[in-house]
Amino acid sequence: DAAAHWQVTAMMDQHAFLQVRADDELRVGDMLCFDISHPCLTFDKWRHLLVVDDDHTVVDAVSTQF
């Protein structure tokens, strides 16, 4: 689970800036999952969305029609 002190400090399109502590054990390749910040931003930028299962395995793709 995410640490209570983690905080998204800024967003830029599909990028999020995450503030963590120096001693947090995050490594390159760790997977962090977020929800969308606003549907219009997501559907306007991406023509296809990937559907994942509970293990974050891609199981389908859907086309957006925004």
C-alpha positions in Angstrom: 0.0 0.0 0.0 1.1 3.6 -0.6 2.7 5.3 2.3 0.5 7.9 4.0 3.1 10.6 3.5 3.4 10.2 -0.3 1.9 13.1 -2.1 1.4 14.0 -5.8 2.7 17.5 -5.9 2.1 18.3 -9.6 0.5 16.9 -12.7 1.4 17.5 -16.4 -0.8 15.6 -18.9 -0.2 12.0 -18.1 2.8 12.7 -15.7 2.5 12.9 -12.0 5.2 14.2 -9.7 5.3 12.1 -6.5 7.0 13.4 -3.3 8.4 10.6 -1.2 11.0 10.4 1.6 14.7 9.6 0.8 14.4 6.4 2.8 11.3 5.1 1.1 12.1 1.9 -0.7 11.0 2.8 -4.3 13.1 1.5 -7.1 13.2 2.0 -10.9 10.7 -0.5 -12.3 8.3 -0.5 -9.3 4.8 -0.2 -10.4 2.6 2.5 -8.9 -1.1 2.6 -9.9 -3.2 5.8 -10.0 -6.7 6.5 -11.0 -7.5 9.1 -13.7 -7.5 12.7 -12.6 -10.2 13.8 -15.0 -12.0 11.7 -17.7 -11.7 14.4 -20.4 -8.0 14.5 -20.0 -7.7 10.8 -20.4 -10.2 10.2 -23.2 -9.0 13.3 -25.2 -5.3 12.2 -25.1 -5.5 8.4 -25.6 -7.2 6.6 -28.5 -7.0 3.2 -26.8 -7.2 2.3 -23.1 -5.7 -0.9 -21.7 -7.8 -3.0 -19.4 -5.9 -4.8 -16.7 -6.8 -7.5 -14.2 -6.1 -7.5 -10.5 -2.5 -8.6 -11.2 -2.1 -5.6 -13.6 -1.9 -7.9 -16.6 -3.3 -6.4 -19.8 -6.4 -8.4 -20.7 -8.1 -6.2 -23.3 -8.0 -2.8 -25.0 -10.9 -0.5 -25.7 -11.1 2.4 -28.2 -12.1 5.8 -27.0 -14.5 7.9 -29.0 -14.2 11.3 -27.5 
